[in-house]
C-alpha cells in the first residue's frame, strides 16, 4: 500500500539517509526503502522528485517488472499457486493439522491433551512434536531471530507480515474474574447513579473475557508494572517489523564511505526482517487499566445522548453538522450563556465550518495530560449547573490514564520513527468507544503524512457502518490519513449473552448474512471515498485492510475494486489472513500483485499453547474452509508426485506490493 510507504523525514534518527542531487547540483536528503547497493546513480529533475523516492519510483517499477506476477484465479482453486511457498513436508503437515482440527474430541480437549503430552513426553520431545504439528503450522518461531526465515520466504512469495507476540497467560477462570473485577472498579466505588449506563460497568458473570471467545487474545490487568512489560513486548515487536536489518547490513559501507551518511551512533535496533512493510498488532487493554476504558466509553455514549437531547436527532456529535452557535442559542434560552463555566465549555468545543466535531478537547486529553474529571462536564439546561459525565476517578486513576496514553504514544512515535505501522485491535463493545476515540486521536497526531496508526472495525456490530463513516468524516475534516482494518469480529456470542443477561440492547447483527451485508456495505463506502479522493487528486489518504478468511468477501472486494476503478497498483486496499489459515487465498493474491498480509504469531512453545488451543477451536468452526484447503493440499501432493517434484524447494521471486 503506497500510502504507507516512506516519505522524507528530516527529524528521525533511525532512518537510512542518502543525499541525492539533481542535474543542477541541488541536493536533497532522503530515506531509502531499499538497500543502497540496489540503487544506481540517477539524476532527479527536482527536489520534489527526490522526496518521492521509495517504492513508487521508476527504479522500483523497473525492479518490479523483472519479477513475476501471476494471473489471479478468483475461484481460489489453484493448488500450485496456493502452496508453491511450502515444502512437501509442510504440505503434509498442513494436511495432518487440518485433519486433527476436524476431530471434535481432540479439539474439545486440546489444552488438556497438550498438557498431558508434555508430562508424558518431557519438555524436549513435546517441543519436537509441537514443531512438527500445530506450532510449526500456526506459529512462525520462538523469537525475533527465529522468525526471519519465515518472513523472508513469505516476502519472496509476495506476502507481508503483521507481527503479534502471541504469549498468553494460562490463568484459571477464578483468577481471571478476580483480576477483571479489581481492574474495572474505581477505588472510589462502582458508581451507578442516574444517567450511568449498565453496559459500561463490570459484571462478575462476564468478568472472564475469554468466555465464548475463540479467535482473540485476552489481557487481564494485574498492575502498572505488567503494563510496562507489555509495552516493552510491543516495542520489541515493532523492532522486529522494522526495516533495520537493511540498515545494519549497509551500516559499515555507509560509515566507511561517508561518516555523515551513517546512522546515529545511538541507534542499536537492527533486528527487523520485514523491509519496512510490516505492521504490529496492539491491544489497548494490554497497556492500561480496563476501568478507564469502561468509564471513557460511558462518557462518549452519554455525550452523544446529551448532544441529541440539546439539539435533537441521533448519532455521534460530528454527524449532526450543527455549529456551536446552535448550542449558544440553546444556552442563551436557558439563561446560561453568561455563566463563566458555560463560556469555558463553549471555548473548548472543537468545530469547523461544517459544525461541531467534538464537545470536549480530545487533543488536550491526549497531548496535554488534562484531568478527565475536570474535562467531561456539561451545562445542565434544567438546573443550570455543570454536570460531570464521567464517574468518579481518584488522582491515582487519573495518573493511570496518563500512563496508558503515554505507552500508546511511545508506540505510535516509535512506529513513525521506524517507518512501520501499528494496528489497534478491536475489543468488546463496552471498551470499544474509548478504544476508537483514542485511536482516532492518535491518527490525527501521527497520520499527517501517511497512515501510521490503524483502527479496527468489527462488522458483526449493528453500528459498524455508522461508526466507520463517522471516523472517515473526522479524518476528512481534520485532514489526516485514515487507516482501517475490517473484520467480522471475535466477540459475537459473548456480546449477545452479556446483553441478554444485563438487559441492554443487543449490539450484534442477527445473522451471518447480516454481518456479511454490513461488511460489504462498509467496505463499499470506503472504496467509494477512495475513488472520490483519487478523482480529486488526493490519492492514498484512505487505506483499508480486508481482513477476512471468507473467500466470498475477498472476491467481493476484488470485484468492487474493478467496478469502481481502483487497481492493485493504487495500493490502498490490502488483504490479510492468519498464518496457517486460508493459504489458498493469501498467496495467490500476493503472487498476482495484490497487497497481501499474513498475521504472524510468534513466541516460545510453552507460552503460546493458549493461542494454539484457540486456533484449533477456530478451525473446527470453519469446517467448510478446512474441507476445501485439505482438498487443495491433496491435489498439490499428487501434482508433485506425478511431476517428480516431491523434494521441491520453494524459491520465490515475487515483490510484495
N, C-alpha and C positions, 0 to 999 in steps of 0.2 A: 504494500500500500504506500504509494509515493508520498501521500500527505504525511506519512510517518517518518519519512526519510530525513537525513541530516540536513540542517541549514547552518549557515555561518554563525558561529558563536565565539565572540572575542573574549568573553569573560569566564570561560570554563577551563579549568585546569586539565581535566582528563580528556583531552582531545588530541588526535593526531593532526598536526598542523604543518602546512607547506605553503610557501609563498609562490603564487603563480602570477606571471607577468603577461600583460598584453603586448601587442606589437609596437606600442609606443613606449614601452618601458614602465607603465603604471602597474604596480604590484598590489595584490590583494591576498590577505591571509585567509586560507580556507581549511576546513576539516575534510579529510578524505575518508570515504567509507570503504575503500579497498586498500590492500597493501600497496605501498609506494612502488614496489617492483613491477606492478602491473600497469603503472601509469607512464605513458610515453610523453616526451616533451610536446606540448601543444601551445598554440597561440590563441588566446581568447580575445575576442573583439572588444570586450568591455569588462568592467568590474562586475557588472550585473551577470554576465555570463559566468564569471568566476564564482559568484555567490550561488549559482545554481548547480555547481559541480557536485556530483554524487551519483545516485542511481539513475538519474534522468539525463545524463549527458550522452552525446553522440558516442563517446568512448564506451559507455556502459551498454548502449543499444547495439553497438558493433559486437561487443563481447557476447551479449545475449543471442545475437543472430548466429553465432558459431556453435550454439548449444541446441539440442533437440527440443521440440515442442510437439507433443503427440496430439492427434485428434481426440476429442473427448466423447466417450460413449456415455450418453446421458441415461442409458438404462443401467449403468454401473454393473455390467455383467461380463467384464473382460478380466479373466483371471490373471493373465500375464501382466497387464497394466496395474492390477491391484497388488500383486505380490512380487514384482521384479526386484523390490528393495530387500527381499528376505532370502536367506539361505534356505536350502531344502530342509535342514533341521528346524529352522524357525517356522517354516510352513507346517511341518509335522507337529511341532509343539503347539502352535496355534490351534490346530485341529483337536489335539488332545485336551487342551484347556477348555475349548468351547463344548466338547463332549462332556467334560466333567461339570461345566456350568449348566448343562441340561438335566443333571440329576437332582431331583427335588431333595432327596435325603442329604446328599453331600453339601448342597448349598445351604440348606436349613441349619445344618450343624457344622458349617465350615470352620468357625472360630474354635470350637471345641476340638474338632479333629486336628487342626493345626497345632494346638497346644499339646494334645496327646502325642502327635507325631514327634514334636520336639523333645518331649520327655523320653520317648522310646528310642529315638534315633541318636539323640545327643545333638549338641549345637552344630557341629561341623557337617554331619550327614543331613541334618534338617535344612541347613542353608543350601547345600548342594541340591537337595530335592526341590526346594522352592525356586532356585535359579533355573532349574530345568523345567519348571511348570509355571505357576501363577506369577511369581515375582519376575522371572525372566520375560514373561509376556507383557505384563502390565506396568512394570517399573523400569526406568532407564538405567539405574545404577545406584550405588550407595552414597556417593558424594559428587562434588563438582568436577573432580578429575575423571572419575569413572563413567560419567555420563557423556563425556566428549565424543567417544567413538559413535555413540547412538545419534547424537545431534549432528555430527558431521555426515553420517550416512543419510539421515533424513534430508539434510540440506542438498546433498548430491542428487536426491530424487525429487527436488522441488518443494520440500516441506520445511516449515519453520517451527520453532518451539514456543510454547507458553510453559515456563517452568513453575513447578509447585513442589516445595519441600513437604512431602506427604506424611511426615511423622505425626502420629496421633497418640494421645494419652488413652490407655486402655483402663478406664476407671469404671467403677460399679455404678448402677443406677442411683443408689442411695447417695454416693459421693457427688455425682453429677447434680442431683436435685439440691443437695446442701449448698454446693458452690453457687448454683444459679440463683437460689433464693437469697443467699447472703450478698451476692454481687448485684442484685437487681432492686434492692430496697435501700432507700436512703437511711443514713444514721438518724435522721430526723423523723423517720417513720414512713410507712406507705400511705401517703395522704390520698384519701378518696372523697374529697369534698365535692360540692355541687359544680358541675361542669367538667369533672375529670372523666376520662374515657376508659372503660373496663379493659378494652383490648390492649392498652399500653401499660398494664400492670401485671406483674408476675403472678402466675398461678402454679402452685406446687404440683398439681396433676400433670402439667406440661413443662415442668422445670427441666426435665431431661430432654434437651432439644434434639436428641438423636431419635426420638420416638417417631416411627414410621418414615424415617429419612434414610434412603439407601445411597444417594448419589452426591452427598455433600459432607464435607468435613466440619466438625463442630469443635469450637474452642469454649472451654469453661474457665471463667475468670477465677484466679486464685489470689493474686496481689499485683502490685505495680511492678515488682521485680520480674515477675513472669512475663508481663507485657514488654519489658525491656529486652528480655531474652527472645521473645517473638520478633521484636524489631530487628535484633541482630540476625536472626534467621532470614528474614525478608531481605536484609541488606546483602547477605551472602548470596541469596538467590539473584538479586539484581546484578551483583558482580558476575555471577555465572552467565547471565544472559547478555552481558555487555560484549562489545567487540574488542576488549582489551588484549585478547590473545594476538590479534593482528598488530596492535601497538607494540606489545612486548617482542614479537618476532622481528619487528623493524627498529626496535629501540637502539640497538648497537649501531646499526647502519646510519641511522639519523644522527645520533650523537657524535659519531666519528666524523661524518661528512660535514656536519654543521651543528655545533652545540646549541645554537639559538633555536633550532627547529626541534630539539629534543623535548620529551615530555617533562613536566615539572618534576623536580627531584623527589618531592614527597609522594608522588603517585606510585602506589605499590599494588594496585588491583589489576593483576594480569591473568585472571583465571577464566575469562569468558570463552565461550565456544559457539556463539550464535551469530557472529559477524554483524552485530548491531541491528539485527532484525527481530530480536526476541522480545517477549512480554513476560512479566512476572505477575502472578495472581496473588491478590492481597485480600484478607478478610478483616473487616474493621473490628469485629468482636475479639480479634486476637490482640488488638492494640489498646484496649481500654475497658473500663467497667461497663457492663451491659445496662445498668441502671441509667446511665447518662444517655444512651441511645433511646431507651424507653421514654424518658422524660422529654427529650428533644423531639421525638416523633409525636408525642402527645401535643406538645406546643404547636407543631406545624399544623396538625389537624384542627386544633382549637382555633388557630389563627385563621385558617380557611373559613371555619364556621363564623367567626367574629366578623370577618370581612363581608361574607354573604349576608349576615344579619344587618350590617350597616348600609351596604349599597345594593343589596338584592342579588339574585342569581345564585349559581352554584359553581363549584370548581376551585382551582388554585387561584391565588391572588393575581398572578400575571395574566391569566386567561380572561379576566373581566374587562381589560382595556379601559380602566377607569382612572382618570387623573387625580392627583392629590387635591385639586380644587373641589372635587365632589366630597371628599372627606372633610375638608374645611367647612363646606356649606352645612354638612350634617352636624358638625361640632358647634357651628355658629347657631344653628337652630336649637341646639340643646344648651345654649348659653355657656359653652365650654371653651370657646376659641381664645378667650383672653387669659385662660389659666396657663401658668408657666409650664407645668408638666405636659400639657397638651401641645403647646408650641414646640417644646423639646421633642416630643414624639413625632410631630409633623416634619420637623427639621431633619430627622434621621431616616425618613422614608426614602427608599431607592426607587427612582422613576425615570422615565424618558418621555419623549413626545407622544408615545403611544399609550402611556399610562403607568400605573404603579407596577413595579417589578417585585419588590419586597416591602413588607411593612416594617421589617427590622433590618438593622445594618449588619447583614451577614458577613460582609467583608471585614468589618471591625471585629466580629467574633473570631474569625479565622486568623486575621493578620495582626490584630491589636490586643488580643487577650482580654476583651471586655468581659465583665462579670455577667453570667447568664441570668442571675436573679435580678439584676438591675436592668437588663435589656428587654426581657419579654414582659412588658407591661403595656396595657392599652387603656384608653379612656372609656369608662362605662357610661353610655349615653343616658342611662336611667339615674344612676347615683351621682354622676359627675366625678367619681374618684378613679384613680389609676388602679387597674386590676392586674394582678400577676397571673399570667397564663401558665407558668411553669410551677410545678410542685416544689416544695422546699428543698434547697440544696445547702449543705454545710460548706464552710470555707474549704475544708479538705476535699470535698467532692468537686468544688469549682477548680481546685488545683488539678485534680484527676482529669477533668475535661481538658484543661490546657495541656496536660501531658499527652493525652490521646491525640490532640491536634498537632502537637509538636512531633510526635512519632510519625504520623502520616505525612506531615510537611517534610520531614527529613527524607522519607522515601521518595516523595514526588521530586524533591530537589535533586536527590541522587540519580533518579531515573533521567531527569533532564540533563544532568552533567554527563552521564554515561551514554546518552542518546539511545535509551531503551524506553519501554512503556510499562506502566503499571495498570492492571485491570482490577477494579474493585468489585469483588463478588457480591451478588445479591444475597440477602438473608431473609429471615421471616418478616411478615408484614408489620409486626409490631416494632421491628427495628428499622425497616426499610425507608420510611420517610426521612429519618435522620441520616441514614447512610447516603441516600441520594442527594440530600441537600448539601451535606459536607463534600461529597464527591464533585457536585456541580461547582461549588466554590473553589475547589482545587483545580478544576478545569479552567475556571475564569482566571485563576492566578498563573497556571503553568501552561495552558494551551493557547498561548498567544501567537506562536509561530508555527506550531504543529501540534498534533494530538499526543500528549504525554500521558494523560490520565483518561481512563475509560470507565464508564459506568456500565452496570448490567441490568437488563430488564427481563423479568420473568413473565412469559406470555400466558401462563395459566391463570393470571390475575385479571379480573374484570376491568381494572383501571389502567392496564399497561399502555394502551394506545394513548389515552389522555395524558398519562404521566410522561411518556416519551415525547409527545408533541409539545407539551409544556416546556420540557427541558430543551428541546430544539429551538423553541421560541426564545428562551433566555439566551442561548448561545448566539442566536442571530442578533438579538437586540443589544447584547453586551459584547459582541464581536470577538468571540473566541471559538477555537476549533472544538467540534463535538465528536466524541468517540463513544461508541456503544457496542456492547455485546448483547445479542438477542438469544435467549434460551427459553425452553419450555418451562423449566423450573424444577426445584428439588423438594419442595415442602408441601405439596398438594394435599396429601392425606392428613398430615399434621394440622394444616391450616383449617381444613374442613372440620376435623374433630374438635379443635380448640374453639372455633366459632360457635359450634353447636353447644358445647359444654358451658361456655361463658355467656352465651346469649347475645352475641352481636352478629351483624350481617355477614354471611359467608362471602369472603373476598374473591373466591375462585370461580372460574368458568365451570358451567355444569357438565361439560363433556370433553372428551379428547378432540372432537370435531370443532367445538367452540374455541378450544385452545389453539388449534391449528389455524382457524379463521383469524383469531387475534394476532397470531404470529405473522401471518401473511399480510394482514391489514397494516400492522405496524411497520413491517419491512417495506411494503409498497409506499407508504408515506415517506419513509426515509429515502428511498430511491427517487421518489418524485422531487424531493427537496434537493437531492444531489444533482439531479438533472437540471433543475431550475438554476442552481448556483453555476453549473457548468455553462449554461446558456448565457449567463450574465458575466462570464469571465472570472468567476470566483471559485475555481475548481478546488477540490480536495479539502474543503472546510468541514466536511462531514465524513466520517469513516465508520463503517458498520462491520461487525463480525457476525456472520450467520453461524452460530454455534449449535449445531443440530446433528443428531445421528439419523434423522429421518430423511431418507433419500427423496421423498416427495417434496419436502420443504427445500432441499438443496436444488432440485430440479426447478421448483417454482422460482427460486431466486435467480437462477441462470436464465430462465425464460423471460422473467421481468426485466433483467438487465438488458437482454437483447431487444425487448419490446420498447423500453424507454430510451434506449440508445446509450447505455453505459457498457463499456468494454472492459475486459480484464486489465488492459493497458492503462485505464484510468486509475487503477489501483486505489479504489475507495471502498471496495467490498472484498472481504476475505471470509474464509470458511474454516471452521475448527471442529475437531473431534478428539476424543481421548486416545492416548496411546494404547494400542492393543484392541481398539474397537473401531469397526467400520473402516478398515484399511481400504476396502473396495470403493469407498467414497473419497477419502483424503488423497491417496496417492494419484489416482487418475486426474483429480483436479489440479494438483501441484505440477504434474507432468504435462498438462495441457495449457499451462500459462496462467492459471488462476492462483490467487494468493491463498495458500492453504497452510493451516497450522495443526500441530498436534499438541494436546495438553500433556505435558511431560512430568509425571510424578517421579521423585527420587528420594532416597533415604535408606538407612540401614535396614536390613531384612526384618529383624525382630521388632523394629519400631514402626514398620508400615503394615503390620498384619491387620489392624483395623481397616486400613484403606483397601487392602486386598479382599477382605471379607465383604466390604460394600460393593466392590467391582463384581464379585461372584454373584451377589444377590441382584445387582442391577442387570447383569446379563441374563439371569433367569427370567427377568421381567420382559425381555425383548427376544423371545424365542424365535419369532419370525426372522429377525435380522440374523440371529445365530444360524438358523437353518440355511439362509442364503449364503452367509460367509463360509459355512462348512462346505457347502456345495462347490463354491468357487475354489476353496482350498484343495479339495479333492481333484477338481479339474486341473488345477495348476500342477499338482503332484503327477497326475497322469501325463500331462503335456511334457514335463521334464523327463519322465521315464521314457516315453516314446521317442523323444528327440535326443536322448543321450545327454541330458543336462542335469543329471541327478546331483552332481557335485558342483553345481552352478555357484559362482562367486559374484555377489551384487557389486556392480561398478556403475554408479550413476554419473551422468554428465549434464544434469539439469541445473538451471539457475532459478532459485525462488524469486517470485515476483515481490 
